[in-house]
Amino acid sequence: MAALVVTALVGCASPAPQGEVVVSAAASLTDAFADIEAAFELAHPGVDVVLNLGPSSSLREQILEGAPVDVFASADTSNMDQLVEAGEVVGDPEVFAHNLLQIAVPATNPGDVTGLADFAREELLIGLCHEEVPCGRYARQALDEAGVEPVIDTNEPDVRALLTKVEAGELDAAITYVTDIASVGGAVEGIPIPEEHNVAVDYPIAVLAGAPEPEAARAFVSFVLSGEGKEILADHGFSVP
């Protein structure tokens, strides 16, 4: 009888997730999700995680156009909400991380930038993300809150492209995320934005309705929301719920 019970329990056990899970994630999650990918695959050897990284708005459009994506992790709630409204999301998205904006300048700070007011100085080379991208929208919101009309020399497609130009000394100042500046060590200096002008950034994640591998997708989302996933995110400078 005991053997029969054990056999029945084994037969009812959920199979381990298998296959390839495609995760479309905001560019600002690049380093954190690389570590989450490695840890998840170690815990689930039958799953291969493929990261598709880029601006949240572009990733949203790819999904709406039918790209075979299993999981979406956005740098804002707006792009996720649009997918929810379109019926592309299973269940309710969950916020798994928070971030803040920070001014990024080259390590030597050649423009002597001290705050948001310097973004109105015409002699400086100033960069932001495109306004349809979360980091660009947030940056403009912060500048508007501070009453600053920026003199913008370049609009970059995502936060990593913007940070690369600062690191190379091609820009005197830009507005990125706290976590991105931390990711490049001393190559870029971060200048805090006062709390009254800063923008709190929420990152939601969800399994997509058209997920080719829904079981693996659910397992990945669960891992991100787990204690181990949150620890990895915290190690990369994100605050976690």
N, C-alpha and C positions, 0 to 999 in steps of 0.2 A: 504493500500500500504506500509506504514512504517513497519507494522508487517511482511509483506512478505519480505522486504529488510533485516530486522534483522534476520529472519529465514534463508534467503539465506546466509548471512554472517556467521552465526553460523554453517551452514552446510558445508561451505567451509573452516572453521578453521581447522588447522592441529591438529590431535589428540595428546594428551600428550604422550611422550614416555613411554613405558611399558616394563617390562621383566627384565631379568638378563643380565648385560653387563660385559663381562670379559675383564679386562685391564691388559695386560702384560707390566710391567714397570721395568726399571732399579732399582737395589737394592738401589742406592743412592737417589732414589725418595721416599723411604719407608715412612718417616715421613710426608713429604709434601703431598703425595698422600693419606695418611690416613685422613688428614684434608680435602683435596679436596673431597674425597669420602663422608665424613660426610656432608659437605656443599652441595654437588650435590644432595645427597639423600633427604636432607631437602627441596631442591627446586623442586625435581622431585620424589615425594613419590611413584610413580608407578615403579620406577627403583631400582634394587638391584645391586650395584657395587661389583664385585668380583675382588680383586687385586691378580695378579700372579706376584710376585716379584723375581728378580734374575739377573744374569749376562745378559747383552744385547745379547751377542753371543748365549747363551743357549736359550733365549727366541726366538731369530730369528730361531734357528733350530727347536724348537717346532712348530712354525708357518709353516715352510716349510714342516714339517712332517704331517701337517693337523690338528693340535690342534685347537679346536673351540674358537678362540680368536676374540674379536671385535675391540680392540684398542691396538696399540703398541706405547710405549713411550721409546725411546732409549737414552742411555747416549753418543751416538756418531752418526754421520751421516753415517758411513760406514755400520753398520748393517742394518740401514733403507734403504740405497741405494740398498743393496742386495735384500731386499724384493720388492723394486720398480722394479728392473730388472727382478725379477721372476713373476711379475704381481700380487703380493699379496696385493698391496696398492691401495686404491681408491683416485684419485686426487693427489695433491702434498702435501707431508709432510710439516708441519710448525714447525719452531723452536720456542719453548715456554719458554726456560730458558737457562741460561748460568752458568758455574761453573769454578772454578780454583782448581789447585792442592795445597796441603799443606802437610808438613811433620807432622806426628803424633808421639808423644812420650808419655810415661806414665807421669802422673801428676808431679812426682818428677824428671823426666828426669835423671834417674840413669846413662845413658851413656854419659851425658854431650854433647848431640847432638846440633849442632848449624846450620848445613846446609847440602846440598847435598853431600859435600866432605866426610862427616862422613859415608856414605853408603859404602865406600871402606875400612872401618876399620874392620879387621878380628875378633877382640875381641868382636864386638857388634853382637847382634841378630837382623837381618834385615829381613823385610818381604815386599813383593809386591803382588799385584794381579797377577793371571796367565796372561801371555803375550797376550793370545787371548781375554782377557776381556778388555773393554775400559780402566778401571783404571790402569791395568797393562801395556797396550800399551802406555798410556799417561806418566806413571811414567818412563818407560824406555826411552821415548823420551826426557823427562826433564833431566834425568841423562846423556844421550848422549850429549845433548846441553851443559851441564856443564862439559863434558869431564871426567865423573866419571864412573869407572867400578865397579858396585856394587857387594858385596859379599852377596849373597842372601841365607838365611837359610830356608825360606818357601815361597811358592807361594799359595796364598789363592784363592778360587773360586769366591769371590766377595768382594766388598769394606767393607761390613758390617762384614763379617767373619774376615777380616784383622784387622779392628778396634777393634773387640772384643778381639783379642789377645794382642793388644797394651794396651787396658784398663785393662786386667788381669795381665799385667806386664810380659807377655811371650815374648814380643819383645821390643827391645830398640828403634826401629824406623821403620816407614813404610811411604808410600806415599799414601794418600787418598785425598778426596775432602774437600774443606773448609767447605761445608755444613754438612758433616758427623761428623767432629770434633766438630762443633757447636752443633750438636744434642745430644752429650753426656755430655754437660756442662763442669765441671772442672775435670772430670775423665781422660781426655786426653788433653795434651797441644799441641797447634798448632804452628809450626814454619814456617813462610812465606818462599816461594820460590821466588827468585828474578824474576822480570818480564821478563828479557831476557832469562830465563831458564824455565819459567812456560808454561803451555799449556792451551789455552782457550778451554773450553768444551761446545759444543752445544748439546742441547736436542731436537730432533724432535719428533713429534707425528702425528699419522695418523689413519684413519679408515681402517680396512682391508677388502679386496675384499670378503673374505669368512665370514664376520661378521654375526653370527646368528641373531643379533638384530641391524641392521644398523641404525635405527632411534635413538635408545638409544645411540649407539656408536657416532653418529654425535652430539647428544646433549652433551655427555660427553666431546668430543674434544672442542666443542664451549665453554663449561664452563671453561676448562683449559685455553683457550685463552682469556677469558673474564677478565674484570677488577678485579672481585672477585677472580678468579683463580690466576691471577698474584699477587694479594696482599698476598694470602696464600703462594705462592712460595717465594716471597720476605721476608715474615716473617721467612722462614726457611733458609734464607741466599743466595738464588739464585738471580742472577740478571736477569731481564726480558726485553724482547724487548720493 
